[in-house]
Amino acid sequence: MKKLFYILILFAVFSSCSEYQKILKSESIADKFKKGEELYNEGKFSKANRLFAQIVPKYRGKPQAEKLMYLYSSSFYKMKDYYVSGYQFERFVASYPKSEKLEEAFFLSAKSYYMLSPVYSKDQNETKEAIEKLQEFINLYPESEYLPEANKLVKELDYKLERKAFEIAKQYNKIAVTSVDYNASIKSFENFVFDFPGSSLREDAMFYRLDSAYKLAINSFETKRTLEGIIPLKKNRLETAKEYYFSFKKGYTSSKYIEQVNTIGESLDEELAKYSTKS
């Protein structure tokens, strides 16, 4: 009985494959459209896509073209071919501006770009492009049912850009040996604080900016000769670090870094006190 059951299953599979191959080679675009839609609804997106690809040019300008192009675009998305799905949904939006599927197609196009966004440690060009696409959708469809998801995706992408900028700045802090390195770290963290004022990483950035400024000051020469004359290099840098110290303390009184910050503050006071004694 079991043997007969397996034979029937194999027969059905082979018959199905045979039917698919037959339609694939057929000249009937109507049969290909019908079978492609059936396969799409069954979740067999790759097979459906092959059939759609054969008939898309032949349906151009016909009433059924809109439905076909939507299914064709969607089949790429379902197959996780996001480069092509993003492009095909954009074509759909441009070709059928009055379609009832327009809003969904616009969103799925933007989401395709989101799906292409790499991890934060890699180049973020695709992330920036995805943010632009999603923001365009949000602006055009402020009442959309997809709005909560679109906002969530933008937030995730924004965090990737924040994390990328933060890690670059932090790397300067880690490898810093010379004043050039420390200055690069300070500048990078200052840019980060300015560019991402509401970032969840702002506290960390403020701390590492202080840390870099402190290390730069402590390791500085006392003076520097310039065209304007000799300047008190170390004293100036200690005072700048102290400003960063006050800025951090004002914003983060209960910070996880507070012990380190207090230690830095005490050290800065001791160093600056030496200049008061000299004067």
DAHUBEL-V350010 format. One line per field, one symbol per residue. phi: phi as a letter, one per 30 degrees, with the letter a starting at -180 (. if undefined). psi: psi as a letter, one per 40 degrees, with the letter a starting at -180 (. if undefined). Layout:
BEGIN
phi: ???
psi: ???
END
This chain:
BEGIN
phi: .ddddddddddddddddddddddecdcdddddddddddddddicddddddddedceddcejceddddddddddddddddicddddeddddddeddbdcddcedddddddddddddddddedcecddddddddddddddddbdcdddeedddddddddededddddddddddeddcebcdddddddeddddddeddbdcddcdedddddddedddddddcdddbbdbddkccdedddddddddddddddddcbdcddceddddddddddddddddddddd
psi: ddddddddddddddddddddddddeiehdddddddddddddeegddddddddddeddeeheideddddddddddddddefgddddddddddddddgeeieeddddddddddddddehiideihfddddddddddddddddgeeieeddddddddddddddddddddddddddddehdidddddddddddddddddgdeieedddddddddddddddddeiidihhideahigdddddddddddddddddddgdfieeddddddddddddddddddddd.
END
